[in-house]
Amino acid sequence: MKRHTTISRLSASLLALLGIALSPSLIEDAHAFTHVVQPNDTLASIAERYYGRIQHEKVLVAANGLDDEGGSPIVPGMRLEVPALGHRRVKRGDTWPALAATLLGAEHRSEVLAQANHSKPWLLPQEGALIQVPYNLKLLTSSTDNIINIAYKFLGNSTKAWTLDYYNKLNGRTLQRGDVLLVPLVDLPLTEAGKQAAAASAQALMSESEGAARDAQLKVEAELPALIADIRGGRYVDAITRGNRFLSVADLSHPQLAVIHRQLLEAYVAMQATGLATAACDAWRKYDPMAALNPVLLSPKIIEACKRGADAQ
């Protein structure tokens, strides 16, 4: 049977009013961008410009090996790497250990990767979610370095020495001069000037775009309870407006999309927008394959709208 394409007059009005959200193309992760040193630049001024923190001068020093062999001055024309966080979209089948192996070089680093995204390594990341990827800062240790002062210097807390020990599989070993130590940086927010500089680089442009989309995902996640409250309170017009505003953000995770379309389904049924209700049900069941048409939990009109879509396929 052909899909029923006739949309009620109310459905058409709602569609015209609210529009349809489209997802932009996916963008992969990036970890740094380049700064060409200008006259009068100092490492402190560059750190303040891009990070808003003069103390991040030490990150620039370490990332560019400027403290090796007693230090190296910067001069106009010199190209510096400016560390930045990466972002990656979760695909079906991804796990934190597998992502850590690909993005950070080892499965056991999944704990740092999961914590950077407010999760746990034994949980599954949400399909379609944008995750933040720490920057692996490479340090060549000197004879005066130890794991505690490095943790304090770059992670802001000496108690995180155990994190560095585990991350680098030191097993409690004392650092030796010339050891290569990786420090996973997760606190590298860019200023507006930093974002503009990042946009000049193709890789950094991808990173910042995904960073903005990730922020949008987190914002929508925080507002989902308000959408559900609109439905429970019978504020269906408000729910439709809110839900479609969420969809206009695009790049949401599959569980987020499932929740939004499930609420829109109920709102459209209440507003007798049968065509949009059927489309919302189709989208809900697409993003939540485990969704069931339980007559105890769903009204007959909702089940009817969902079956209309199934019969049309």
Residue pairs with C-beta under 8 A, 6 or more apart in sequence:
1 311
1 312
2 312
3 309
3 312
3 313
4 275
4 278
4 308
4 312
5 275
6 275
7 15
7 273
7 274
7 275
7 276
8 272
8 273
8 274
8 275
10 271
10 272
10 273
11 268
11 273
11 274
11 275
11 276
14 240
14 268
14 271
14 273
14 276
15 276
18 240
18 241
18 244
19 244
19 248
20 247
21 244
21 247
21 248
21 249
21 250
22 250
23 250
23 251
24 250
24 251
26 89
27 87
27 89
27 206
27 209
27 210
28 88
28 89
28 206
28 210
29 86
29 87
29 88
29 103
29 133
29 206
29 207
29 210
30 84
30 86
30 87
30 201
30 203
30 204
30 205
30 206
30 207
31 83
31 84
31 85
31 86
31 133
31 135
31 136
31 203
31 207
32 63
32 81
32 82
32 83
32 84
32 135
32 203
32 204
33 81
33 82
33 84
33 197
33 198
33 200
33 201
33 203
33 204
33 207
34 79
34 80
34 81
34 82
34 201
35 46
35 50
35 79
35 80
35 82
35 197
36 77
36 78
36 79
36 80
37 46
37 74
37 75
37 76
37 77
37 78
37 79
37 80
38 76
39 76
41 74
41 76
42 74
43 57
43 60
43 61
43 66
43 74
44 54
44 57
46 57
46 60
46 80
46 82
47 53
47 54
47 55
47 56
47 57
47 59
47 60
48 54
49 191
49 193
49 194
50 56
50 82
50 190
50 191
50 193
50 194
50 197
51 59
51 188
51 189
51 190
51 191
51 194
52 189
52 191
52 194
56 188
58 153
58 154
59 83
59 137
59 154
59 185
59 188
60 66
60 80
60 82
60 83
61 67
62 137
62 138
62 139
62 154
62 183
63 80
63 81
63 82
63 83
63 137
63 138
64 80
64 81
65 72
65 140
66 72
66 74
68 140
74 80
82 194
82 197
82 198
83 135
83 137
83 185
83 188
84 135
84 188
84 190
84 194
84 198
84 204
84 207
84 208
85 132
85 133
85 134
85 135
85 185
85 186
85 188
85 207
85 211
86 103
86 132
86 133
86 135
86 207
87 130
87 131
87 132
87 133
87 207
87 210
87 211
87 213
87 214
88 99
88 103
88 130
88 131
88 133
88 210
89 128
89 129
89 130
89 131
89 210
89 251
90 99
90 125
90 126
90 127
90 128
90 129
90 130
90 131
90 253
91 127
92 127
94 124
94 125
94 127
95 110
95 124
95 125
96 110
96 113
96 114
96 119
96 120
96 121
96 122
96 123
96 124
96 125
97 107
97 108
97 110
97 121
98 107
99 110
99 113
99 125
99 131
100 106
100 107
100 108
100 109
100 110
100 112
100 113
100 121
101 107
103 113
103 133
104 112
104 113
104 133
104 134
104 136
104 184
105 136
105 182
106 169
108 166
108 167
108 169
109 167
109 184
110 121
111 121
111 166
112 134
112 163
112 167
112 184
112 186
113 121
113 131
113 133
113 134
114 120
114 121
114 123
114 125
116 131
116 132
116 133
116 134
116 184
116 186
117 125
117 129
117 131
117 132
119 125
125 131
126 253
126 254
126 255
126 256
127 253
127 254
127 255
128 251
128 252
128 253
128 254
128 256
128 257
129 217
129 253
130 210
130 213
130 214
130 217
130 251
131 214
132 186
132 211
132 214
134 184
134 185
134 186
135 184
135 185
135 188
136 182
136 183
136 184
136 185
137 154
137 182
137 183
137 184
137 185
138 180
138 181
138 182
139 145
139 150
139 180
139 181
139 182
139 183
140 178
140 179
140 180
141 150
141 175
141 176
141 177
141 178
141 179
141 180
141 181
142 177
143 177
145 175
145 177
146 174
146 175
147 161
147 164
147 165
147 170
147 175
148 158
148 161
149 158
150 161
150 164
150 175
150 181
150 183
151 157
151 158
151 159
151 160
151 161
151 163
151 164
152 158
154 183
154 185
155 163
155 164
155 183
155 185
156 187
163 184
164 170
164 181
164 183
165 171
165 172
167 182
167 184
168 181
168 182
175 181
190 198
190 208
195 208
197 204
198 204
198 205
198 207
198 208
199 205
199 208
213 249
213 250
213 251
216 249
216 251
216 252
217 249
217 251
217 252
217 253
217 256
219 249
220 246
220 249
220 252
220 256
221 256
223 242
223 246
224 246
224 256
224 259
224 260
226 242
227 239
227 242
227 243
227 246
227 259
227 260
227 263
228 259
228 263
230 236
230 238
230 239
230 242
230 263
230 267
231 239
231 263
231 266
231 267
234 270
236 266
236 267
236 270
236 271
237 267
237 271
239 263
239 264
239 266
239 267
240 264
240 267
240 268
240 271
243 260
243 261
243 263
243 264
243 267
244 264
246 252
246 256
246 260
247 257
247 260
252 260
254 287
254 288
255 287
255 288
257 283
257 287
258 284
258 287
258 288
258 291
261 280
261 281
261 283
261 284
261 287
262 280
262 284
262 288
262 291
264 276
264 280
265 277
265 280
265 281
265 284
265 302
265 305
265 306
266 302
268 274
268 276
268 277
268 280
268 305
269 277
269 299
269 301
269 302
269 305
274 305
274 308
277 302
277 305
278 305
278 306
278 308
278 309
278 312
279 309
281 302
281 305
281 306
281 309
282 306
282 309
284 291
285 291
285 306
293 303
293 306
293 307
295 303
298 306
